[in-house]
Amino acid sequence: MPSSRSKNSCNHHNDDHLHHHVHDHGHHDEHDDEHDHEHEREHDDERDDDNINVNIVVNTTGTTSMSSATTIISGTAGGGGDGGMPTQQPSLPPGIKKVVIFDTNAYRTLGRRKVQSLRQRELECGVLALAHPVVMLELSAHLADKNDRDYRPCMSALAALAEHTKKPDASGLCYCPEPRSEMCHQLFRIIPPGNEQGVKDMGVLARYVNKNYPDIASPQMLENFKRCADQVKRLETQWTDWMKRLLVSRDSSVARGWEDALALYTVAVCADVVGLQLKPAEILGKAKVVHDVYPVPLRLMSALLRKLTTSSPPNIDNPKWGNYIWDFLVCFSVGSSHVIDDAKIFLVTGDHDIEEASVAAGCGDRVVSLQNHMKNVGFS
């Protein structure tokens, strides 16, 4: 596997906001920028909480985006040239040595009561937490109905996320990339439509919950939570349908065949999102990038597909399989070379399947349990 380097960050800008750079792993071809530059996106989620309308766009890969604008990173969609690339800037606040991303269950386990003290201890130890957009979406979806059995723990978890990942000046949140933006930038140096505003909007929802906890009964915000719930349901259905098609089309005894199918499908969808038509050889080349840079989600899904085929006929109608989409998407944040500047990125999770997939992909040291993370920073 070729070495790769992730440039995913947030930095100071006019002393008010933090910038966020997507992973940059340095793979190039005719659709890439010929120089290994960083791409920056400013997340300024200073908006009127009660008046926000979240517009969620979901494609069949299950990645999420909101709003509608396309940013071309290099001079043209085809790559090449220097146009449009921002100058490299310092990425992390001074003293940060490690970056952590908590998954949904980590925040549900932590809750909001301890998070402020944990955040303070992390910063003292040089650790910075980033909010994952997929985690925000998944938690927000449970706030659409007070009768949802997960309503209270998810409200507490979303408030904890907002408190945990707020900028040092408390003006907003620090984010990691949403997966579609990450993959499109990695493969083509293009950010897909709607990423920036959509992630900002999800951040506003999280901050609203943290600010107003536990009274989050605003009719306007309730509509936003309902939009999240509708899209999550649709996404899980699409995901399950796609897995059924994959099981029919691949030899269930060959896990590598499933990984290849996932990689090829990821490339095809990302190319479609940014409006590129690739030749077969280009698709294969980009699929190799997916294999090299993102082996963890591929290993996770191949393991799931093996589980699905242990029964005859395959047990593919169990509703819980749709939930695997969230683990799959979060796993794009795990990699042996994922860093911001020189700070390694770690996923905090207690998910056994993610742990196994990370070990199988050669980066098990980048996954840590919540208990061990708290122990590492001296928090009890």
C-alpha positions as CSV (number, residue, x, y, z in Angstrom):
1,M,0.0,0.0,0.0
2,P,1.5,3.4,-1.0
3,S,2.0,5.9,1.8
4,S,-0.6,8.6,2.1
5,R,-1.1,11.7,4.1
6,S,-4.3,13.2,5.3
7,K,-4.8,17.0,5.4
8,N,-8.0,17.4,7.4
9,S,-8.0,20.4,9.7
10,C,-9.3,23.5,11.2
11,N,-7.3,26.7,11.7
12,H,-7.7,30.3,12.8
13,H,-9.0,32.9,10.3
14,N,-9.2,36.5,11.2
15,D,-9.1,35.4,14.8
16,D,-12.8,34.4,14.5
17,H,-13.3,31.2,12.7
18,L,-11.6,27.9,12.1
19,H,-10.9,26.5,8.7
20,H,-11.3,22.8,7.8
21,H,-9.1,21.0,5.3
22,V,-10.2,17.7,3.8
23,H,-7.8,14.7,3.8
24,D,-5.2,15.0,1.0
25,H,-3.5,11.7,0.3
26,G,-1.4,12.7,-2.6
27,H,-2.7,10.4,-5.3
28,H,-2.7,12.1,-8.8
29,D,-3.7,11.4,-12.4
30,E,-5.2,13.4,-15.2
31,H,-8.2,14.4,-13.1
32,D,-6.1,15.5,-10.2
33,D,-4.3,18.8,-9.4
34,E,-0.7,18.3,-10.4
35,H,0.5,19.7,-7.1
36,D,-0.2,18.3,-3.6
37,H,-2.1,21.2,-2.2
38,E,-4.6,21.6,0.6
39,H,-8.2,22.4,0.2
40,E,-9.9,24.6,2.8
41,R,-13.5,25.1,3.7
42,E,-14.6,27.6,6.2
43,H,-17.4,26.5,8.6
44,D,-19.1,29.6,10.0
45,D,-22.3,28.3,11.5
46,E,-23.3,31.7,13.1
47,R,-26.9,31.7,12.1
48,D,-30.3,32.3,13.7
49,D,-31.0,29.0,15.2
50,D,-34.8,29.3,15.1
51,N,-34.9,30.2,11.4
52,I,-32.7,27.6,9.9
53,N,-34.1,25.2,7.3
54,V,-32.0,22.1,6.7
55,N,-32.1,20.9,3.1
56,I,-30.6,17.4,3.1
57,V,-29.6,15.8,-0.2
58,V,-28.9,12.0,-0.1
59,N,-27.5,9.9,-2.9
60,T,-27.5,6.2,-3.2
61,T,-24.1,5.7,-1.6
62,G,-25.6,7.0,1.6
63,T,-23.4,10.1,1.9
64,T,-25.1,13.3,3.0
65,S,-24.9,16.8,1.6
66,M,-27.1,19.9,2.0
67,S,-27.8,23.1,0.0
68,S,-26.5,23.6,-3.6
69,A,-23.2,24.9,-4.8
70,T,-20.1,23.3,-6.3
71,T,-16.6,24.3,-5.5
72,I,-13.9,23.5,-7.9
73,I,-10.6,23.0,-6.1
74,S,-8.2,23.1,-9.0
75,G,-8.5,25.4,-12.0
76,T,-11.0,23.2,-13.8
77,A,-13.0,20.1,-13.1
78,G,-10.6,18.1,-15.1
79,G,-7.7,19.0,-12.8
80,G,-4.3,20.5,-13.7
81,G,-3.0,24.0,-13.2
82,D,-2.8,26.1,-10.0
83,G,-6.0,28.1,-10.3
84,G,-8.4,28.2,-7.3
85,M,-6.1,26.5,-4.7
86,P,-5.8,28.4,-1.4
87,T,-2.4,29.0,0.1
88,Q,-1.4,26.4,2.8
89,Q,-2.0,27.8,6.3
90,P,-1.4,26.5,9.8
91,S,-4.1,23.9,10.4
92,L,-4.4,23.3,14.1
93,P,-4.4,25.5,17.2
94,P,-1.0,25.6,18.9
95,G,-0.2,22.6,21.1
96,I,-2.5,20.1,19.4
97,K,-0.8,16.7,19.1
98,K,-3.8,14.4,18.5
99,V,-7.2,14.6,16.9
100,V,-10.2,12.5,18.0
101,I,-13.6,11.8,16.3
102,F,-16.3,10.2,18.5
103,D,-18.9,8.0,16.9
104,T,-22.6,8.0,17.8
105,N,-22.4,5.5,20.6
106,A,-19.4,7.1,22.2
107,Y,-21.4,10.3,22.6
108,R,-24.4,8.4,23.9
109,T,-22.3,6.7,26.5
110,L,-20.5,9.9,27.5
111,G,-23.6,12.1,27.7
112,R,-23.5,15.9,28.4
113,R,-22.6,16.0,32.1
114,K,-19.0,15.0,31.8
115,V,-18.2,16.4,28.4
116,Q,-17.0,19.9,29.5
117,S,-14.5,18.5,31.9
118,L,-13.3,15.9,29.4
119,R,-12.9,18.6,26.7
120,Q,-10.8,20.7,29.1
121,R,-8.6,17.7,30.0
122,E,-8.2,16.8,26.3
123,L,-7.0,20.3,25.4
124,E,-4.5,20.3,28.3
125,C,-3.2,17.0,26.8
126,G,-3.0,18.5,23.3
127,V,-6.1,16.6,22.0
128,L,-8.7,18.3,19.7
129,A,-12.1,16.7,19.0
130,L,-13.9,17.1,15.6
131,A,-17.6,16.6,15.0
132,H,-18.5,14.1,12.3
133,P,-21.5,15.2,10.1
134,V,-22.8,11.7,9.9
135,V,-22.9,11.4,13.7
136,M,-24.8,14.8,13.9
137,L,-27.3,13.6,11.3
138,E,-27.9,10.2,13.0
139,L,-28.5,11.8,16.4
140,S,-30.7,14.6,15.0
141,A,-33.0,12.1,13.3
142,H,-34.0,10.7,16.8
143,L,-35.2,14.2,17.9
144,A,-38.1,14.3,15.5
145,D,-40.4,12.4,17.9
146,K,-40.5,12.7,21.7
147,N,-41.9,9.2,21.8
148,D,-38.8,7.8,20.1
149,R,-37.2,5.5,22.7
150,D,-33.8,7.0,21.9
151,Y,-35.0,10.7,22.1
152,R,-33.5,11.6,25.5
153,P,-30.1,9.8,25.1
154,C,-29.7,11.2,21.6
155,M,-30.6,14.7,22.7
156,S,-28.0,14.4,25.5
157,A,-25.5,13.0,23.0
158,L,-26.0,15.8,20.4
159,A,-25.6,18.4,23.1
160,A,-22.4,16.7,24.2
161,L,-21.1,16.7,20.7
162,A,-21.7,20.4,20.3
163,E,-19.9,21.1,23.6
164,H,-17.1,18.7,22.9
165,T,-16.2,20.0,19.5
166,K,-16.8,23.8,19.8
167,K,-14.1,26.1,18.6
168,P,-11.6,27.5,21.1
169,D,-13.4,30.9,20.8
170,A,-16.8,29.1,21.1
171,S,-17.9,30.7,17.7
172,G,-18.9,27.4,16.1
173,L,-17.8,23.8,15.8
174,C,-14.8,22.0,14.5
175,Y,-15.7,19.4,11.9
176,C,-14.2,16.5,10.0
177,P,-15.3,16.2,6.3
178,E,-18.6,14.5,5.4
179,P,-17.7,11.4,3.5
180,R,-18.8,12.3,0.0
181,S,-16.8,15.5,0.1
182,E,-13.8,13.7,1.4
183,M,-14.0,11.0,-1.3
184,C,-14.6,13.5,-4.2
185,H,-11.8,15.7,-3.1
186,Q,-9.5,12.7,-2.7
187,L,-10.3,11.3,-6.1
188,F,-10.9,14.4,-8.2
189,R,-9.9,17.5,-6.1
190,I,-13.5,18.7,-6.4
191,I,-16.0,19.4,-3.5
192,P,-19.5,18.1,-4.4
193,P,-22.6,20.3,-4.4
194,G,-23.8,21.7,-1.1
195,N,-21.2,20.4,1.3
196,E,-20.3,23.6,3.1
197,Q,-23.8,24.9,3.9
198,G,-25.1,21.5,4.8
199,V,-22.4,20.8,7.4
200,K,-22.9,24.3,8.8
201,D,-26.6,23.6,9.1
202,M,-26.1,20.4,10.9
203,G,-23.7,22.2,13.3
204,V,-26.5,24.8,14.0
205,L,-28.8,22.0,15.0
206,A,-26.3,20.6,17.4
207,R,-25.6,24.0,18.9
208,Y,-29.3,24.7,19.2
209,V,-29.8,21.5,21.2
210,N,-26.8,22.3,23.5
211,K,-27.9,25.8,24.1
212,N,-31.6,25.0,24.8
213,Y,-31.3,21.6,26.4
214,P,-33.7,20.0,27.3
215,D,-36.3,22.4,25.9
216,I,-35.9,21.9,22.2
217,A,-39.6,22.2,21.2
218,S,-39.2,25.0,18.7
219,P,-41.7,24.2,15.8
220,Q,-39.1,25.3,13.2
221,M,-36.4,23.1,14.7
222,L,-38.8,20.2,15.0
223,E,-39.4,20.4,11.2
224,N,-35.6,20.2,10.7
225,F,-35.3,17.2,12.9
226,K,-38.2,15.6,10.9
227,R,-36.3,16.2,7.7
228,C,-33.3,14.5,9.2
229,A,-35.4,11.5,10.2
230,D,-37.0,11.2,6.8
231,Q,-33.7,11.3,5.0
232,V,-32.1,8.8,7.4
233,K,-35.0,6.4,6.8
234,R,-34.7,6.8,3.1
235,L,-31.0,6.4,3.2
236,E,-31.1,3.2,5.2
237,T,-33.7,1.8,2.8
238,Q,-31.5,2.6,-0.2
239,W,-28.5,1.1,1.5
240,T,-30.3,-2.2,2.3
241,D,-31.6,-2.4,-1.3
242,W,-28.1,-1.8,-2.7
243,M,-26.7,-4.5,-0.5
244,K,-29.3,-6.9,-1.8
245,R,-28.2,-6.1,-5.4
246,L,-24.6,-6.6,-4.4
247,L,-25.2,-10.0,-2.9
248,V,-27.0,-11.1,-6.0
249,S,-24.2,-9.8,-8.3
250,R,-21.1,-11.1,-6.4
251,D,-19.8,-14.5,-5.5
252,S,-20.5,-14.7,-1.7
253,S,-17.4,-16.8,-1.2
254,V,-15.0,-14.1,-2.4
255,A,-14.8,-11.2,0.1
256,R,-12.3,-9.4,-2.1
257,G,-14.9,-9.3,-4.9
258,W,-17.2,-7.4,-2.6
259,E,-14.4,-4.9,-1.7
260,D,-13.8,-4.4,-5.4
261,A,-17.5,-3.8,-6.0
262,L,-17.7,-1.3,-3.2
263,A,-14.6,0.6,-4.4
264,L,-15.8,0.7,-8.1
265,Y,-19.3,1.8,-7.0
266,T,-17.8,4.5,-4.8
267,V,-15.8,5.9,-7.7
268,A,-18.7,5.7,-10.2
269,V,-21.0,7.6,-7.8
270,C,-18.5,10.2,-6.9
271,A,-17.7,10.9,-10.6
272,D,-21.4,11.3,-11.3
273,V,-21.8,13.7,-8.4
274,V,-19.1,16.0,-9.7
275,G,-20.1,15.6,-13.4
276,L,-17.1,13.6,-14.7
277,Q,-17.2,10.8,-17.2
278,L,-14.3,8.4,-16.6
279,K,-12.8,5.9,-19.0
280,P,-12.8,2.2,-17.7
281,A,-9.0,2.5,-17.0
282,E,-9.5,5.6,-15.0
283,I,-12.3,4.0,-12.9
284,L,-10.0,1.1,-12.1
285,G,-7.2,3.5,-11.2
286,K,-9.4,5.5,-8.9
287,A,-10.8,2.3,-7.3
288,K,-7.2,1.4,-6.4
289,V,-7.0,4.7,-4.6
290,V,-10.1,3.8,-2.6
291,H,-8.6,0.5,-1.7
292,D,-5.3,2.1,-0.6
293,V,-6.6,5.1,1.3
294,Y,-9.9,3.7,2.7
295,P,-9.5,0.0,3.4
296,V,-11.4,0.1,6.7
297,P,-14.9,0.7,5.3
298,L,-14.3,-1.9,2.6
299,R,-13.2,-4.5,5.2
300,L,-16.2,-3.6,7.4
301,M,-18.7,-4.1,4.6
302,S,-17.1,-7.3,3.3
303,A,-17.4,-8.7,6.8
304,L,-21.0,-7.7,7.0
305,L,-21.8,-9.3,3.6
306,R,-20.2,-12.5,4.9
307,K,-22.6,-12.4,7.8
308,L,-25.5,-11.8,5.6
309,T,-24.7,-15.0,3.6
310,T,-24.3,-17.4,6.5
311,S,-28.0,-18.3,6.2
312,S,-29.8,-19.7,3.2
313,P,-31.4,-17.7,1.8
314,P,-29.3,-14.7,2.9
315,N,-30.8,-12.8,5.9
316,I,-31.1,-9.5,4.2
317,D,-34.5,-8.3,5.4
318,N,-33.5,-7.6,9.0
319,P,-34.0,-3.9,9.6
320,K,-30.8,-3.6,11.6
321,W,-28.7,-4.1,8.5
322,G,-29.6,-0.6,7.3
323,N,-28.0,0.8,10.3
324,Y,-24.6,-0.4,9.1
325,I,-24.5,2.6,6.7
326,W,-23.5,4.9,9.6
327,D,-20.6,2.7,10.6
328,F,-19.5,2.4,7.0
329,L,-19.4,6.2,6.6
330,V,-17.7,6.9,9.9
331,C,-15.0,4.4,8.9
332,F,-13.7,6.7,6.2
333,S,-12.2,8.7,9.0
334,V,-9.9,5.8,10.0
335,G,-6.6,5.2,8.3
336,S,-3.0,4.5,9.1
337,S,-1.9,7.7,7.5
338,H,-4.8,10.0,8.3
339,V,-3.3,13.1,10.0
340,I,-3.8,16.8,10.3
341,D,-0.4,18.4,10.1
342,D,1.5,15.9,12.2
343,A,-1.4,15.1,14.6
344,K,-2.8,11.6,14.0
345,I,-6.5,11.1,13.8
346,F,-8.2,8.5,16.1
347,L,-11.8,7.2,16.1
348,V,-13.3,6.7,19.5
349,T,-15.7,3.9,19.4
350,G,-16.7,0.7,21.2
351,D,-18.0,-1.0,18.0
352,H,-16.4,-4.5,17.8
353,D,-16.9,-4.8,14.0
354,I,-15.1,-1.4,13.4
355,E,-12.3,-2.5,15.7
356,E,-11.9,-5.8,13.7
357,A,-12.1,-4.1,10.3
358,S,-9.4,-1.6,11.4
359,V,-7.1,-4.4,12.6
360,A,-7.6,-6.3,9.4
361,A,-6.8,-3.1,7.4
362,G,-3.5,-2.6,9.4
363,C,-4.6,0.4,11.4
364,G,-6.1,-1.0,14.6
365,D,-4.0,1.5,16.6
366,R,-6.2,4.3,15.2
367,V,-9.3,3.0,17.0
368,V,-9.7,3.4,20.7
369,S,-12.5,2.8,23.2
370,L,-14.1,5.6,25.1
371,Q,-12.8,4.2,28.4
372,N,-9.2,3.9,27.1
373,H,-9.4,7.4,25.6
374,M,-10.4,8.9,28.9
375,K,-7.7,7.0,30.6
376,N,-5.1,8.3,28.1
377,V,-6.0,11.9,28.9
378,G,-6.2,11.2,32.6
379,F,-9.9,11.7,32.9
380,S,-12.1,9.6,35.2
